[in-house]
């Protein structure tokens, strides 16, 4: 599972495809859950990218 901002969502999608060789699931975080940071930068995460 990768937490990412809007700017890095494409990188996270590609990382899941490369690592798990499966279709990634993209979910938008709830507004009250914005304290989680992006794994690629210091911005608040907007999406969760997962493999299942």
N, C-alpha and C positions, 0 to 999 in steps of 0.2 A: 504494500500500500504506500503510495506516494502522495504527500500533501504538496500542492503547488498553487502558485498565483496564475492569473490569466496569461501573463507573459510567457510562462514556462510550461503551460499545459501540453503543448506539442512535444516538448522534450520528454515529459513524463509518460505520455502515451507511447512514444517510441521506445522508451526504456522498458516498459512492461512488455511490449511486443518482442523486443530483443531478448529479454531475460526468460520469459515464460512461453514464448511462441504461441500465444493465444490472443483472442480478441480482448482488449482492455475495457473495463467498465469505468465510465466517467460519471461522478456524482458531484453535485454542487453542495458546498457546505452550508449549513444553516447560518443565518445572520448572527446568532448568539455564539457561534463557534469560531469566530474570526480571530481569536487569540493565537491560533495555531499558525506557525510560520511556514513559508515556502521552503522546500528542501534545496532549492537552487539559489535563493537570494534571501534577503531579510524582510521582504514584503509579507503581509498577511496572506495565508493560503485561502484560495477561493474554491478549489476543487480537490477531490480525492480521486486518484487513479488507482484502480486495483485490477487483479487478474481474475477474481471471482466475486 
